[in-house]
């Protein structure tokens, strides 16, 4: 017993020393995980206020760097607190917070900390349903971070919780499908550049050249099928998406099988936001950019000025910008279109699932499909300069084909 107690004391002292090394003086060590979060929120709020006051690109970059530095510091503080309080129920909360809340998605700035967090979750968190959102939101990060992929695989095979296994299965399905999408984007000069910019500081783009899209799609398909077979009756807890897993899996499987680049886009026709019929036959033989938008979607409305310029520049050419609106209030959508001078046609879907949203596998807003004059999907979710380049290329093809 003396030896065991000595070991226990020694580990406790070592843990305290490590904690002090991260937090500073012993009196500065947060007493609870809530303290860590509150201190981060205060510091981050101050940084965001400085960001609002930044006037130049250099000032914006400086504040952004400061924000990432703060995230990195507080990630380490949360992980150190979890190490120092392994028996506290909040230890898992602290680890989860570092990858789902503090820094959502992969970032090169916190790559080391992210790897450490997923290693800890694999070691300590598989039995806890607190990891469900982490599994559910895993996609491309699991390709860049091996520890995240190992965590997902362990959650699927070893967790005693059926809900954890379901979320991990969905995370693995989405990861494989997302990697296929990115691999195809990396091999097109129009979509590769923004990919390189987004993942600067990682080896993602170079690694994408080595993947086999067909093999990864088969894996993704197998995971989606497994979800419907084994976990279809489950759904995410409040406040997350309440759609049953089977329904989600069927929708994403439909997108994987039939809505990828190279597939024909299903014909879209119906009423516009003002109640007028919009027949798909009007767009045959033209390049069409289908944009899912809504007045409640900030990024959607942020694209409108560029869309106006694109429509103006393409006047007289075989091109149509076709909106699909997700507002429940059609009158409000119509008024917004008039106010924002959105002169292009826009089908109405409403904010609920179903209709065009299901037909084109839409999971986020905005979603963009660009099809060629033969109705084939050539680009997905391209914006700004990339959208311009895609449209220019396909319109040139259409005009050349007519001559």
Beta strands, then each sheet from edge to edge (+ up, - down):
strand 1: 270-271
strand 2: 277-278
strand 3: 287-293
strand 4: 319-325
strand 5: 346-348
strand 6: 367-371
strand 7: 377-380
sheet 1: 1+ 2-
sheet 2: 5+ 4+ 3+ 6- 7+
end
